[in-house]
Amino acid sequence: MGETVLLVGGGGREHAIARALADSEASLYACASNRNPGIAQLAEGFETLDETHPTAVVTYATEIEATLAVIGPEAPLAAGVADALDEVGVYAFGPQESEARIETDKAFQRRFMAQHDIPGCPDFATFDQMEAACEYIDASDSHLAVKPAGLTGGKGVRVTGDQITKDEAKTYLRESEYDRVVLEERLVGEEFTVQAFVANGEYRVSPAVQDHKRAYEGDEGPNTGGMGSYSAAGDNLPFMTEADYEDAVSVIDAVVETLDGYKGALYGQFMLTADGVSVVEFNARFGDPEAMNILPILETPLLDMLCAARDDEPLPELEFTQQATVCKYAVPAGYPTDPKAGTIVEIDEESAGDALLFYASVDEREDGIYTTTSRSFAVVGLADTIETAEQIAEDALAADESGLHIRHDIGTPELVQQRIDHMNELRG
C-alpha cells in the first residue's frame, strides 16, 4: 500500500513542500484556511478548513486515510494539531505542542537555552509586567531587542538603536496587549538560517540561507514575515566561513540532544557577530521563505525522509544540487502595517520563464485568485551563482503587472557585497 500524505497549511512554504512530494509515489492531500491554487493543482484533494482546529484536521486525515502528515505553519503546532494526529495514528512530521514551545514561547526558549547551556544565548530578561520591562529599558546601558513571548508572525520584534528609541520601545510595550515579553541584548552582525530535519534523536542539516525581514529596499521599513531570501551553491553564504556554519550546526546538535523526542523541522536563526555565532531564535518548522530556497535543490526524496522518521529508521543523508537560489516575494500594497486584501492577482505562470513560482497567502475562488492580508506569491531563481539566480527571479517578476510590492534588491551583487563588507568590518 502506498503512502497517503496530508499537508497542513496553505502558504508558499507549503507549496514548496507539496512540490517536493509531487514526484513521489505518495498520494498527496492538503488542508488550509485558504485555497492555495499551486497546492490544489498538485494534490488529489484540498479541504478548506481551519488548520488550527485539531478536530477538523484529524477528521479530514481520517477521511482520506492518511498515513503521514506534514505540518507547515507554526500556528497549528501551537494549537496541538501534531498531538491530535499522532493520537489517532497519523504520524505528523512536526513537533507536539510542548516541544513547539521552542518557537511559540520565546521566554521558554531563552530559559531553555540558559538551563541547558545551549551555545549562542545572548543576555536576556523576561517580564510579565510591562512597567517592569520599561524600568529595565531605562536602566540598561545598551541597546535591546524587545520580543513578545508569543507568536507574532515575525512582525512583533522591535530593536532600540536600530528601529526605535528607548522611549518609543516603552510606548510600544505600554500600548501593546502583550502579557509577557523578552528583553535581550541587541545582536549586531549578519543574520542567517540553517534548517534541519529532525527525528529519532537524529538530524540532517541544509545549506545556510539569508532572509530579508525589512519591508523596503536597503533594509528599511518595518519587519515582515520575510520579503525574500538567497542561498549560495554550497553550505555557506558569501559572508560566512566554514567554521561559522559548523558553529551553527553545533547549536542545532545541542538542541536536538536536549529536546528528546523532537520530530519535524528545526530552524535556527543565527546572528554572525564579531564574537561569533549567536542565536536570534528557533522555529519549530521550515522557514518561509527559506523552505523555497532549500526544498527545490533537495535531491534526496522528501518522502524517504518522512518514512524513515515515522518508521524509526536512520534518516537518509541529504543530497543537494550545487546551485544558488534567490527568492523574492510579491506582497499586497501596504504590507505589513496596512495591507490591502481582496485584489485579483493576475499571474501568467508561463511568463515566469526559468523561475519557480510559489503561491502563498492567496485565495482561489471561482472568479479568480485574490490577495489576502499576507504575502501573495514568490518566485525563485536557481543557477550556478547568486547573481544569475537573482536575474532569473527578476526576469520572472518583470512580467508581473498586479501592482504588488517587491523588494528588488534581494540577491543583487550590490546587496550581497554590503553583507560581505559589513562582516569584514565587524571582524576587523
Secondary structure, DSSP 8 states (H G I E B T S, - for coil): ---EEEEE--SHHHHHHHHHHHTSSSEEEEEESS--HHHHHHSSEEEE--TT-HHHHHHHHHHTT-SEEEE-SHHHHHTTHHHHHHHTT-EEES--HHHHHHHH-HHHHHHHHHHTT-TT---EEEESSHHHHHHHHHH-SS-EEEEESS--TT---EEBTTTB-HHHHHHHHHHS--S-EEEEE---SEEEEEEEEEETTEEEE---BEE--EEETTTEEEE-S-SEEEE-SSSS-TT--HHHHHHHHHHHHHHHHHSTT--EEEEEEEEEETTEEEEEEEESS--TTHHHHHGGGB-S-HHHHHHHHHTT-------B-S-EEEEEEEE-TTTTTS-----B----GGGGTTSEEEE-SEEEETTEEEE-SS--EEEEEEESSHHHHHHHHHHHHTT--S--EE-TTTT-HHHHHHHHHHHHHHH-
